[in-house]
Amino acid sequence: MKQQARQYKTQMVVVGSGLAGFAASIFARDRGITAAQIGNTGTIAYTTGYLDLLGSASGMVLDDPWKGLEVLRRDEPCHPLSRITDDNIRTSFHRFTKALSEMGVGYTEPGEHNLMALLPSGLIKPTLSVPETMRAGIEAYKADAKALIINFLGMQGFSATEFVTNLEPVWRNMIATTLSFPDMESGAQVYPEVMARALEVPAIREQLAVRIKAKLTDAECVGLPAILGIHKPDLVHRDMQKLIGVPVFEIPTLPPAVAGIRLREMFEQVLPANGLTLVPQQKAERLDLDDGGVTVYLEDSFGAVVIKAQAAILATGRFLSGGLTADHGIVRETLMDLSVSQPASRDDWHRQNYLDPRGHPVNRSGLEVDEHFRPLNDDGRPVDARLFAAGTVLAHQDWVRQRCGAGVAIASAYQAVDAACETLSTQA
């Protein structure tokens, strides 16, 4: 006997579980909109935890992202960020970082200038907001403070020696050392996520602090790979600083990284407790638009699921997330076969030089949208007044090269939810 599909009814359905998808759910919650969200694993676990607005424009590394937006609007008027006002971008970042902090992962207040944040290889990147657990590293780098950078026996994805060597020309007062992690002393491979969960136990924090203090000498601060807990990292961070006696900061590791896992698990735990209908680790199979509204079909381990809503936001990402796919000749949108802006032919996807500073045209493929962030057909008209799009599935941006992935995700999610609210109000 075929099991009957489970049905949910809501005002808005968000398809996608990356940063744009969860930002849309947060903004919907702020507006009092009931929402459901669907998505597979997403790419949050692959992030550093940094929230970039705009780090590069016209080949320049940006100290001031707001002035950079002026350049972007002049040179790339079709870029998603060029189509959003500074006021709305500021509001979206403020609300999003405030929500993260309230949910349990503290973030710095977005300001007027980019922060020069640390990368695992010992490079520096511009970003607008960072986890509070990483703030002291930015301050120590700026002050050229005496820092002890710690590597752990058996840990891959971070090397204190590489970090110190690469940063030495601009941060002279660093020393690298290697420690064994409590109860993981065999030399076998250890994983950042496992270490982070272990540090949620006070006794493990105490043991690790003793080992660090033995190496501290005259260091003014301590840099650790990002392992300071998955849940309540700010509490773990404060406790470690108290036990060691000097400022402690995290350095992102190679993905999948603790900073991203923290966000994903926090979203999946906190948002459903605040009214979000979340169907995690699942991919939408079909989305229909008809007179009855928006209907999304999928299946989970318990059987078929049907979600009925009045509006939908596509936040499905690009190739890695599965929102776009490509064969030998064309880039396609995977859920609804929407029109995709892309180079005219396969020969135009890539430039001859892999490291061409202009980037590769295929990386700007995506959905064309109108001023309300509604996807457009080939004829330039909206597919449907109830369908919106947000995040890196949008066309005309190269988020990796421009250091604007979080900016596009957060600001476009805010715009899409705002526009969806107007649609919902007309249906009320």
C-alpha positions as CSV (number, residue, x, y, z in Angstrom):
1,M,0.0,0.0,0.0
2,K,1.5,3.3,-1.0
3,Q,2.1,5.7,1.8
4,Q,0.3,9.1,1.6
5,A,2.5,12.1,1.1
6,R,3.1,14.3,4.1
7,Q,1.9,17.8,3.4
8,Y,2.9,21.2,4.8
9,K,1.3,24.5,4.1
10,T,3.2,27.8,4.5
11,Q,3.5,31.3,3.2
12,M,7.0,31.0,1.7
13,V,9.2,28.0,0.7
14,V,12.9,28.5,0.4
15,V,14.7,26.0,-1.8
16,G,18.4,25.7,-0.8
17,S,20.4,25.2,2.4
18,G,23.4,27.4,1.8
19,L,24.0,30.9,3.2
20,A,21.4,32.5,1.0
21,G,18.8,30.0,1.9
22,F,19.2,30.3,5.6
23,A,19.5,34.1,5.3
24,A,16.1,34.1,3.5
25,S,14.6,32.0,6.3
26,I,16.0,34.4,8.9
27,F,14.7,37.5,7.1
28,A,11.3,35.8,6.6
29,R,11.1,35.1,10.3
30,D,12.0,38.7,11.0
31,R,9.0,39.8,8.9
32,G,6.6,37.4,10.6
33,I,6.3,35.2,7.5
34,T,5.8,31.4,8.0
35,A,8.4,29.6,5.9
36,A,9.6,26.1,5.0
37,Q,13.1,25.4,3.8
38,I,14.4,22.4,1.8
39,G,17.9,21.6,0.8
40,N,20.6,19.0,0.8
41,T,23.9,19.5,2.7
42,G,24.6,22.9,1.1
43,T,28.1,24.4,1.1
44,I,28.2,26.1,4.4
45,A,30.6,23.6,5.9
46,Y,33.1,24.6,3.2
47,T,33.3,28.2,4.3
48,T,35.8,29.9,6.6
49,G,33.0,31.5,8.5
50,Y,34.0,35.0,7.2
51,L,31.2,37.1,5.7
52,D,32.6,39.0,2.7
53,L,30.7,41.9,1.2
54,L,33.1,42.9,-1.5
55,G,36.8,42.3,-1.3
56,S,37.9,43.1,-4.9
57,A,36.6,45.3,-7.7
58,S,38.2,46.1,-11.0
59,G,41.4,44.3,-9.9
60,M,41.8,46.2,-6.7
61,V,41.8,44.8,-3.2
62,L,39.4,46.8,-1.2
63,D,39.8,48.4,2.2
64,D,36.5,50.2,1.8
65,P,33.8,47.9,0.3
66,W,31.3,50.7,0.2
67,K,33.5,52.8,-2.2
68,G,34.1,49.5,-4.0
69,L,30.4,49.2,-4.6
70,E,30.4,52.6,-6.3
71,V,33.1,51.2,-8.7
72,L,31.1,48.0,-9.1
73,R,28.0,49.9,-10.1
74,R,29.9,51.9,-12.6
75,D,31.8,48.9,-14.2
76,E,29.3,46.1,-13.6
77,P,25.7,47.5,-13.5
78,C,24.2,44.0,-13.9
79,H,26.1,42.5,-10.9
80,P,23.5,41.6,-8.1
81,L,25.1,43.9,-5.6
82,S,25.0,46.8,-8.1
83,R,21.2,46.5,-8.0
84,I,20.8,46.8,-4.3
85,T,21.1,50.1,-2.4
86,D,23.8,50.6,0.2
87,D,21.0,51.1,2.8
88,N,19.5,47.7,2.1
89,I,22.9,46.0,2.0
90,R,23.8,47.5,5.4
91,T,20.5,46.5,6.8
92,S,20.8,43.0,5.6
93,F,24.3,42.5,7.1
94,H,23.3,44.1,10.3
95,R,20.2,41.9,10.7
96,F,22.0,38.8,9.7
97,T,25.0,39.2,12.0
98,K,22.7,40.2,14.8
99,A,20.7,37.0,14.2
100,L,23.8,34.8,14.2
101,S,25.0,36.3,17.5
102,E,21.6,35.9,19.1
103,M,21.4,32.3,17.9
104,G,24.7,31.4,19.5
105,V,27.7,32.2,17.2
106,G,28.9,35.8,17.9
107,Y,29.9,37.9,14.9
108,T,31.6,41.3,14.7
109,E,29.4,44.3,13.8
110,P,29.8,45.1,10.0
111,G,31.6,48.4,9.7
112,E,32.8,51.0,7.2
113,H,36.0,49.1,6.3
114,N,37.0,45.5,5.5
115,L,38.8,43.6,8.1
116,M,42.1,41.9,7.1
117,A,41.3,38.3,8.1
118,L,43.7,35.4,8.3
119,L,43.6,32.4,6.0
120,P,45.0,28.9,6.9
121,S,47.9,29.2,4.4
122,G,49.1,32.4,6.0
123,L,47.5,34.8,3.6
124,I,45.3,37.8,4.3
125,K,41.9,38.5,2.8
126,P,39.5,41.4,3.1
127,T,36.1,40.6,4.7
128,L,33.4,42.6,6.4
129,S,32.5,40.5,9.5
130,V,34.1,37.6,11.3
131,P,33.2,35.3,14.1
132,E,34.1,36.7,17.5
133,T,36.5,33.8,18.1
134,M,38.6,35.1,15.2
135,R,38.6,38.8,16.0
136,A,41.8,38.8,18.2
137,G,43.8,37.4,15.4
138,I,43.0,40.4,13.2
139,E,43.9,42.7,16.0
140,A,47.2,40.8,16.7
141,Y,48.2,40.9,13.1
142,K,47.6,44.7,12.9
143,A,49.6,45.2,16.1
144,D,52.4,42.8,15.1
145,A,51.9,41.2,18.5
146,K,54.0,38.3,19.7
147,A,52.0,35.2,18.8
148,L,52.3,31.5,19.5
149,I,50.7,29.6,16.6
150,I,49.8,26.0,17.5
151,N,49.7,23.0,15.3
152,F,48.4,19.6,16.5
153,L,50.0,16.2,16.0
154,G,48.1,14.2,13.4
155,M,46.0,17.2,12.2
156,Q,45.7,17.9,8.5
157,G,44.3,21.0,6.9
158,F,46.4,23.4,8.9
159,S,50.2,23.9,9.4
160,A,51.4,26.4,11.9
161,T,54.8,26.4,10.3
162,E,53.4,27.2,6.8
163,F,51.2,29.9,8.4
164,V,54.1,31.5,10.2
165,T,56.5,31.3,7.2
166,N,54.1,32.8,4.7
167,L,53.1,35.7,7.1
168,E,56.6,36.4,8.4
169,P,57.3,39.3,6.0
170,V,54.4,41.3,7.4
171,W,54.0,39.7,10.9
172,R,57.4,39.1,12.3
173,N,56.7,38.2,15.9
174,M,55.3,34.7,15.5
175,I,56.5,31.3,16.7
176,A,55.1,27.9,15.5
177,T,54.8,24.9,17.8
178,T,53.2,21.5,17.7
179,L,51.2,19.9,20.6
180,S,49.3,16.7,21.0
181,F,45.6,17.1,21.7
182,P,44.3,15.5,25.0
183,D,43.4,11.9,24.5
184,M,44.6,12.0,20.9
185,E,48.3,11.6,21.4
186,S,49.0,8.5,19.3
187,G,50.0,10.4,16.2
188,A,47.1,9.0,14.2
189,Q,45.1,11.5,12.1
190,V,42.8,13.8,14.1
191,Y,40.0,15.8,12.8
192,P,39.1,19.5,13.6
193,E,35.4,18.6,14.1
194,V,36.2,15.9,16.6
195,M,38.6,18.2,18.5
196,A,36.0,20.9,18.5
197,R,33.4,18.7,20.0
198,A,35.9,17.4,22.6
199,L,36.6,21.0,23.7
200,E,33.0,21.4,24.7
201,V,34.0,19.3,27.8
202,P,35.5,21.6,30.5
203,A,38.1,19.0,31.5
204,I,39.5,18.8,28.0
205,R,39.8,22.5,27.9
206,E,41.7,22.5,31.1
207,Q,44.1,19.8,29.9
208,L,44.7,21.6,26.6
209,A,45.3,25.0,28.4
210,V,48.0,23.4,30.6
211,R,49.8,22.2,27.5
212,I,49.6,25.6,25.8
213,K,50.8,27.5,28.9
214,A,53.8,25.3,29.0
215,K,54.8,26.7,25.5
216,L,53.6,30.2,26.0
217,T,56.9,31.9,27.3
218,D,56.5,35.6,26.4
219,A,53.8,35.3,23.7
220,E,51.1,37.9,24.0
221,C,48.4,35.8,22.3
222,V,47.7,32.3,21.0
223,G,46.5,31.3,17.6
224,L,44.7,27.9,17.2
225,P,43.2,26.2,14.2
226,A,39.4,26.7,14.4
227,I,38.5,24.0,17.0
228,L,36.9,26.0,19.8
229,G,33.6,24.0,20.0
230,I,30.7,23.4,17.6
231,H,28.0,24.6,20.0
232,K,28.5,27.7,22.2
233,P,31.9,28.5,20.7
234,D,32.0,31.9,22.4
235,L,31.7,30.2,25.8
236,V,34.6,27.8,24.9
237,H,36.6,30.7,23.6
238,R,36.1,32.8,26.8
239,D,37.0,29.9,29.0
240,M,40.2,29.1,27.0
241,Q,41.3,32.7,27.3
242,K,40.7,32.7,31.0
243,L,42.6,29.4,31.5
244,I,45.6,30.5,29.3
245,G,45.7,34.1,30.4
246,V,46.2,35.8,27.1
247,P,43.9,36.5,24.1
248,V,43.2,33.4,22.0
249,F,42.1,33.5,18.3
250,E,41.0,30.9,15.8
251,I,42.4,30.5,12.3
252,P,40.2,28.8,9.7
253,T,41.2,25.4,8.4
254,L,40.8,23.8,5.0
255,P,37.2,22.6,4.4
256,P,35.1,21.0,5.6
257,A,35.7,23.5,8.4
258,V,34.5,23.8,12.0
259,A,33.4,27.5,11.4
260,G,31.0,26.4,8.7
261,I,29.8,23.3,10.5
262,R,28.9,25.5,13.5
263,L,26.7,27.6,11.3
264,R,25.0,24.7,9.7
265,E,24.2,22.9,12.9
266,M,23.1,26.1,14.6
267,F,20.7,26.9,11.7
268,E,19.3,23.4,11.7
269,Q,18.7,23.5,15.5
270,V,17.6,27.0,16.3
271,L,15.5,28.0,13.3
272,P,13.0,25.1,13.5
273,A,12.6,25.9,17.2
274,N,11.6,29.4,16.1
275,G,8.9,28.2,13.7
276,L,10.8,27.3,10.5
277,T,9.6,24.0,8.8
278,L,13.0,22.5,7.8
279,V,13.4,19.5,5.7
280,P,17.2,19.1,5.8
281,Q,19.5,16.9,3.8
282,Q,17.0,16.5,1.0
283,K,16.8,17.9,-2.5
284,A,13.6,19.3,-4.1
285,E,12.6,17.1,-7.0
286,R,10.0,19.4,-8.6
287,L,8.5,22.9,-8.2
288,D,5.2,23.7,-9.8
289,L,3.5,27.0,-10.2
290,D,-0.2,27.1,-10.8
291,D,-3.4,28.9,-9.7
292,G,-3.2,27.2,-6.3
293,G,0.2,28.7,-5.6
294,V,3.7,27.1,-5.4
295,T,4.0,23.4,-4.8
296,V,7.3,21.6,-4.1
297,Y,7.7,17.9,-4.2
298,L,10.5,15.8,-2.6
299,E,11.1,12.6,-0.7
300,D,12.9,11.9,2.5
301,S,13.5,8.6,4.4
302,F,9.9,8.6,5.6
303,G,8.4,8.9,2.1
304,A,6.9,11.6,-0.1
305,V,6.7,15.3,1.1
306,V,4.6,18.0,-0.5
307,I,5.0,21.7,0.5
308,K,2.4,24.2,-0.6
309,A,3.2,27.9,-0.4
310,Q,2.3,31.3,-1.7
311,A,5.8,32.3,-2.8
312,A,9.1,30.6,-3.4
313,I,12.8,31.7,-3.2
314,L,15.3,29.7,-5.2
315,A,18.6,29.8,-3.4
316,T,20.1,26.6,-4.9
317,G,23.6,27.9,-5.6
318,R,25.8,27.0,-8.5
319,F,27.6,23.9,-9.7
320,L,28.9,22.7,-6.3
321,S,25.5,23.0,-4.7
322,G,23.7,21.6,-7.7
323,G,21.6,24.6,-8.6
324,L,23.3,24.7,-12.0
325,T,24.8,21.9,-14.0
326,A,26.7,21.7,-17.3
327,D,27.2,19.2,-20.0
328,H,29.6,19.6,-23.0
329,G,27.7,22.4,-24.5
330,I,25.3,24.2,-22.2
331,V,24.7,25.3,-18.6
332,R,21.3,24.4,-17.2
333,E,19.3,25.3,-14.1
334,T,18.4,22.0,-12.5
335,L,15.1,22.3,-10.7
336,M,12.8,24.1,-13.2
337,D,15.0,24.3,-16.3
338,L,14.9,28.1,-16.1
339,S,16.7,30.3,-18.6
340,V,20.4,30.6,-17.7
341,S,22.6,33.6,-18.8
342,Q,25.8,32.1,-20.1
343,P,28.5,32.6,-22.8
344,A,27.2,32.2,-26.3
345,S,29.1,29.0,-27.0
346,R,31.2,26.3,-25.2
347,D,34.3,27.8,-26.7
348,D,33.7,31.0,-24.7
349,W,33.4,29.4,-21.3
350,H,37.1,29.7,-20.4
351,R,40.0,32.0,-21.2
352,Q,43.3,30.5,-22.5
353,N,45.2,31.5,-19.3
354,Y,43.9,29.6,-16.3
355,L,44.9,32.5,-14.0
356,D,43.6,35.3,-16.3
357,P,42.9,38.2,-13.9
358,R,39.6,38.8,-15.6
359,G,38.3,35.3,-14.6
360,H,36.4,32.9,-16.8
361,P,33.1,33.8,-18.3
362,V,31.4,30.6,-17.3
363,N,31.8,31.6,-13.7
364,R,29.3,34.4,-14.3
365,S,26.6,32.1,-15.5
366,G,23.3,32.1,-13.6
367,L,19.7,33.4,-13.5
368,E,18.8,36.8,-14.9
369,V,16.4,38.6,-12.5
370,D,14.3,41.8,-12.6
371,E,14.5,44.6,-10.0
372,H,12.4,42.4,-7.6
373,F,14.8,39.5,-8.0
374,R,12.3,37.4,-10.0
375,P,13.9,35.0,-12.5
376,L,13.3,36.0,-16.2
377,N,12.4,34.0,-19.2
378,D,14.3,34.3,-22.5
379,D,12.0,37.1,-23.5
380,G,12.9,39.2,-20.4
381,R,9.7,38.7,-18.6
382,P,9.4,37.3,-15.1
383,V,8.7,33.5,-15.0
384,D,6.1,34.1,-12.3
385,A,5.2,36.9,-9.9
386,R,5.6,34.4,-7.0
387,L,9.0,33.1,-7.8
388,F,12.2,34.8,-6.6
389,A,15.9,34.0,-6.6
390,A,18.9,34.7,-4.3
391,G,22.5,33.9,-3.8
392,T,25.2,32.6,-6.2
393,V,22.6,31.1,-8.6
394,L,22.3,34.7,-9.8
395,A,24.1,35.8,-13.0
396,H,26.8,38.4,-13.6
397,Q,29.0,37.8,-10.6
398,D,32.2,35.9,-9.9
399,W,31.9,35.5,-6.2
400,V,35.2,33.7,-5.7
401,R,37.3,36.2,-7.5
402,Q,35.4,39.2,-6.2
403,R,35.3,38.0,-2.6
404,C,31.5,38.7,-2.5
405,G,29.9,35.4,-1.9
406,A,28.3,36.2,1.5
407,G,27.5,39.7,0.2
408,V,25.5,38.4,-2.7
409,A,23.9,35.7,-0.6
410,I,22.8,37.9,2.3
411,A,21.8,41.1,0.4
412,S,20.0,39.3,-2.4
413,A,18.1,37.1,0.1
414,Y,17.0,40.3,1.9
415,Q,15.8,41.8,-1.4
416,A,14.0,38.7,-2.4
417,V,12.2,38.3,0.9
418,D,11.3,42.0,0.8
419,A,9.8,41.6,-2.7
420,A,8.1,38.4,-1.7
421,C,6.4,40.2,1.2
422,E,4.8,42.6,-1.2
423,T,3.5,39.7,-3.2
424,L,2.1,38.0,-0.1
425,S,0.5,41.2,1.0
426,T,-1.4,41.5,-2.3
427,Q,-2.7,37.9,-1.8
428,A,-3.9,38.5,1.7
